[in-house]
Amino acid sequence: MLFLVAALLLLGVVLGTVAHAPLSFTLVVAAVIGVWLAVFAARERHSRRRANTN
């Protein structure tokens, strides 16, 4: 329960920050986070495939 409260508080802070940031900055940061998540997903998929073949 405490984790949920902390996550909602963090979400509120982040959304409040994004609301005051310029749109171009928000889009650049969103793109960086998207690339980061895509790289992470690709690495996880690659490591799971390699673990299954052993």
C-alpha positions as CSV (number, residue, x, y, z in Angstrom):
1,M,0.0,0.0,0.0
2,L,2.8,2.4,0.8
3,F,4.4,1.6,-2.6
4,L,1.2,2.6,-4.3
5,V,1.0,5.9,-2.4
6,A,4.6,6.7,-3.2
7,A,4.0,5.8,-6.9
8,L,1.0,8.0,-7.2
9,L,2.8,10.9,-5.4
10,L,5.8,10.5,-7.8
11,L,3.4,10.4,-10.8
12,G,1.7,13.7,-9.6
13,V,5.1,15.4,-9.3
14,V,6.2,14.2,-12.7
15,L,3.0,15.3,-14.4
16,G,3.1,18.6,-12.6
17,T,6.7,19.2,-13.9
18,V,5.8,18.2,-17.4
19,A,2.8,20.6,-17.4
20,H,5.2,23.5,-16.8
21,A,8.0,22.4,-19.1
22,P,8.1,23.6,-22.7
23,L,6.6,21.3,-25.3
24,S,9.9,20.8,-27.2
25,F,11.7,19.8,-24.0
26,T,8.9,17.4,-23.1
27,L,9.0,15.7,-26.5
28,V,12.8,15.3,-26.4
29,V,12.7,13.8,-22.9
30,A,9.8,11.5,-24.0
31,A,11.8,10.3,-27.0
32,V,14.9,9.6,-24.9
33,I,12.9,7.6,-22.4
34,G,11.2,5.7,-25.3
35,V,14.6,4.8,-26.8
36,W,15.9,3.8,-23.4
37,L,12.9,1.5,-22.8
38,A,13.2,0.0,-26.3
39,V,16.9,-0.8,-25.7
40,F,16.1,-2.3,-22.4
41,A,13.3,-4.5,-23.9
42,A,15.6,-5.7,-26.7
43,R,18.4,-6.6,-24.2
44,E,15.9,-8.5,-22.0
45,R,14.5,-10.4,-25.0
46,H,18.0,-11.2,-26.2
47,S,19.1,-12.5,-22.8
48,R,16.0,-14.6,-22.4
49,R,16.4,-16.2,-25.8
50,R,20.1,-17.0,-25.0
51,A,19.1,-18.4,-21.6
52,N,16.5,-20.7,-23.1
53,T,18.9,-22.2,-25.7
54,N,21.4,-23.4,-22.9
